[in-house]
């Protein structure tokens, strides 16, 4: 195995870094492949982590990769492993589908990005903008019945936001709409996700939202701010939501065998929008 020279000019960064690359042949990749070519240079680098697949030496990392490739091909019906490259805790970079082929890592960004995945959970929970930071009104709502059994994905059908100050205003306005117009005890959602890639605390882990009748006490309602019928949320928002769900499992706010649904699966509504729904159908634990 030889040290390869990674030239980050493919990403427009102009830096040179020497690292050890483990080829597909070396880690024992199944002899399949994707054929859709990636046009270089790409515009985005999307970083992922693969939960519960920690590895600290080449033998274990290679085994984990073979298992992951098998899951992606035979369980998800994808053409190969989802990522262009993967990084182990042994300090090695493992060739996924490589530089020139589109992966299946982030819907809507496959043809314009490289997907890099780190083995294991590097940070259990994404940092959330807490209620006091967005100037939430005081409220008193019933408690959740934890651990929750469902995750319900929603869109707010209102304004979207791309920067922190704007997102905080949208979160405040959403709370006001629920409390003043709908006469609820607080905002409707446990958490909200902005196009700035941040998580905003709604009612939080322990307190019920008012998003879906019959499910508020047993489901975490995660709402993407905006309307996503034609265009999906961006990669940062999608990644933040997935990290939040994994955090809920790790912190035991959500049962490990939870079910993930779109709001339209349990209520007569267009939420979370066709574009967003088509993405969450590919997420773990989805149940139509």
C-alpha positions in Angstrom: 0.0 0.0 0.0 1.5 3.3 -1.1 0.9 6.8 0.2 -1.1 8.7 -2.4 -1.0 12.4 -3.0 -4.4 14.0 -2.7 -4.5 17.2 -4.7 -7.3 19.3 -3.3 -7.3 21.4 -6.4 -10.2 19.1 -7.5 -12.2 21.1 -4.9 -10.6 24.4 -5.8 -8.6 24.5 -2.5 -5.1 24.4 -4.0 -3.6 22.5 -1.0 -1.6 19.3 -1.1 -1.9 16.6 1.6 -0.1 13.2 1.7 -2.2 10.4 3.1 -2.5 6.6 2.9 -5.2 5.4 0.5 -6.7 1.9 0.7 -8.0 0.9 -2.7 -11.3 -1.0 -3.3 -9.3 -4.1 -4.2 -7.4 -3.9 -0.9 -10.5 -3.7 1.3 -12.3 -6.4 -0.7 -15.0 -4.5 -2.5 -17.7 -6.4 -4.3 -17.1 -6.3 -8.0 -20.0 -3.9 -8.9 -20.1 -0.3 -9.7 -22.0 2.8 -10.6 -21.8 4.2 -14.1 -23.0 7.8 -13.8 -20.0 10.0 -14.2 -19.2 12.9 -11.9 -18.1 16.1 -13.7 -15.1 17.6 -12.1 -14.3 20.0 -10.4 -17.3 19.7 -8.1 -18.9 22.6 -6.2 -19.6 20.9 -2.9 -17.9 18.6 -0.4 -20.5 16.9 1.8 -19.3 15.4 5.0 -21.1 12.4 6.7 -20.5 10.1 9.6 -21.5 6.5 9.7 -22.9 5.8 13.1 -22.0 2.6 15.1 -19.3 1.6 12.6 -16.2 2.6 14.5 -12.9 1.1 13.4 -9.3 1.6 14.5 -7.2 -0.7 12.2 -7.2 -1.6 8.5 -8.6 -5.1 9.0 -11.6 -3.9 11.0 -12.2 -0.9 8.8 -12.1 -3.1 5.7 -14.6 -5.5 7.2 -16.9 -2.6 8.1 -16.7 -1.3 4.5 -17.6 -4.7 3.1 -20.6 -4.8 5.4 -21.7 -1.3 4.5 -21.3 -2.0 0.8 -23.4 -5.1 1.1 -26.1 -3.1 3.0 -26.2 -0.3 0.4 -26.4 -2.7 -2.6 -28.7 -5.4 -1.3 -30.8 -3.5 1.3 -31.0 -0.1 -0.3 -30.8 -1.3 -4.0 -28.1 1.2 -4.8 -25.4 0.4 -7.4 -22.5 0.5 -4.9 -21.4 2.0 -1.6 -22.8 5.5 -1.3 -19.7 7.5 -0.6 -16.8 8.6 -2.8 -14.3 8.2 0.0 -14.4 7.1 3.7 -12.0 7.9 6.6 -11.2 5.4 9.4 -10.0 6.1 12.9 -6.8 4.4 11.8 -5.9 7.5 9.8 -6.4 5.9 6.4 -8.6 7.0 3.6 -10.7 4.2 2.0 -11.7 4.4 -1.7 -15.4 4.2 -2.1 -16.7 4.9 -5.6 -13.7 7.2 -6.2 -13.3 10.6 -7.8 -15.1 10.2 -11.1 -18.5 8.5 -10.2 -21.6 9.9 -8.6 -22.5 8.4 -5.2 -25.8 8.1 -3.4 -24.9 10.0 -0.3 -27.1 13.2 -0.6 -30.1 13.4 -2.9 -30.0 16.6 -5.0 -26.3 17.0 -4.7 -24.9 13.7 -6.1 -23.9 15.2 -9.5 -22.2 18.3 -8.0 -20.5 17.0 -4.8 -18.1 14.6 -3.4 -19.3 12.6 -0.4 -16.8 11.9 2.4 -17.8 9.7 5.3 -16.1 9.3 8.7 -16.5 6.0 10.4 -18.4 6.3 13.7 -20.3 9.1 15.5 -17.9 12.0 15.8 -20.3 14.2 17.6 -23.4 12.6 19.1 -25.7 15.7 19.0 -25.7 18.7 16.7 -25.6 22.1 18.5 -29.1 23.6 18.8 -30.1 27.2 19.0 -31.9 27.1 22.4 -35.2 28.8 23.2 -33.6 31.8 25.0 -31.4 32.5 22.1 -34.4 33.0 19.7 -36.3 34.8 22.5 -39.1 32.2 23.0 -42.2 33.2 24.9 -42.8 31.3 28.2 -45.1 28.4 27.9 -46.5 25.4 29.9 -47.3 22.3 27.8 -47.8 18.6 28.6 -44.7 16.4 28.8 -43.7 13.8 26.2 -44.1 10.1 26.8 -40.4 9.2 26.4 -38.8 7.5 24.7 -40.7 8.6 21.6 -41.8 5.9 19.2 -42.0 8.0 16.0 -40.2 10.8 14.2 -42.6 12.9 12.1 -41.0 15.0 9.3 -42.8 18.2 8.5 -42.5 21.4 6.6 -43.9 24.6 8.0 -45.4 25.8 4.7 -44.1 29.3 5.4 -41.0 31.3 4.9 -37.7 29.7 4.6 -34.4 31.1 5.9 -30.7 31.0 5.1 -29.0 33.0 7.8 -29.2 32.8 11.6 -30.9 36.1 12.3 -33.6 35.4 9.7 -34.1 31.9 11.0 -34.6 33.2 14.6 -37.3 35.5 13.3 -39.0 32.7 11.5 -39.0 30.5 14.7 -40.4 33.4 16.7 -43.1 34.1 14.2 -44.0 30.4 14.1 -44.4 30.3 17.8 -46.6 33.4 17.7 -48.7 31.8 14.9 -49.4 28.7 17.0 -50.0 30.4 20.3 -52.0 33.4 19.0 -53.8 32.0 16.0 -54.2 28.4 16.8 -54.4 28.8 20.6 -51.8 26.2 21.4 -49.6 26.2 24.5 -46.4 26.7 22.5 -44.9 26.3 19.0 -46.0 23.2 17.2 -42.7 21.4 16.8 -40.1 19.8 19.0 -37.4 21.1 16.7 -37.1 23.2 13.6 -34.4 23.1 10.9 -33.2 26.1 8.9 -31.5 26.3 5.5 -28.5 27.7 7.5 -27.9 24.2 8.7 -28.9 24.9 12.3 -31.3 23.1 14.6 -33.7 25.4 16.6 -35.2 24.1 19.8 -39.0 24.3 19.7 -40.7 22.5 22.6 -37.5 20.4 22.9 -37.1 16.7 23.9 -39.4 16.6 27.0 -42.4 18.7 26.0 -45.1 17.9 23.6 -45.6 19.9 20.4 -48.9 20.3 18.7 -48.0 19.1 15.2 -50.0 15.9 14.6 -53.2 14.9 16.4 -52.9 11.6 18.2 -49.0 11.6 18.0 -47.9 14.6 19.9 -47.0 12.7 23.1 -45.2 9.8 21.3 -43.6 11.4 18.3 -40.8 14.0 17.8 -42.0 16.6 15.3 -39.1 17.9 13.3 -40.1 20.7 11.0 -38.0 22.1 8.1 -38.7 25.8 7.8 -40.2 26.5 4.4 -42.2 24.8 1.7 -40.6 21.9 0.0 -43.0 20.7 -2.7 -40.8 21.4 -5.7 -37.3 21.9 -4.3 -35.9 19.9 -1.3 -34.0 21.4 1.6 -30.3 21.9 1.1 -27.7 19.4 2.2 -26.8 21.2 5.4 -30.4 21.1 6.6 -30.8 17.5 5.7 -27.6 16.5 7.4 -28.6 18.5 10.6 -31.9 16.7 10.8 -30.4 13.3 10.4 -27.8 14.1 13.1 -30.6 15.2 15.4 -32.5 11.9 14.9 -29.3 9.9 15.7 -28.8 12.1 18.8 -32.3 11.3 20.0 -31.5 7.6 19.8 -28.1 8.0 21.5 -29.6 10.0 24.3 -32.6 7.7 24.7 -35.2 10.3 23.8 -36.2 8.0 20.9 -36.5 4.3 20.9 -33.9 2.4 18.7 -36.7 0.7 16.7 -38.5 4.0 16.0 -40.5 4.6 12.9 -39.9 7.6 10.7 -42.9 9.0 8.7 -43.9 12.1 6.8 -46.7 14.1 8.3 -48.8 13.2 5.2 -48.5 9.6 6.2 -50.5 10.1 9.4 -52.6 13.2 8.6 -54.4 14.7 5.7 -51.8 17.3 4.7 -49.3 18.1 1.9 -46.5 18.3 4.5 -43.6 17.7 4.3 -43.9 18.4 0.5 -43.2 16.1 -2.4 -39.5 17.0 -2.8 -38.7 16.5 0.9 -40.8 13.4 1.2 -38.9 11.7 -1.7 -35.7 12.2 0.3 -36.9 10.9 3.7 -38.2 7.8 2.0 -34.5 6.8 1.7 -33.7 7.4 5.4 -33.4 4.6 8.0 -36.6 3.5 9.7 -38.9 5.1 7.1 -42.4 3.6 7.2 -45.0 4.6 4.7 
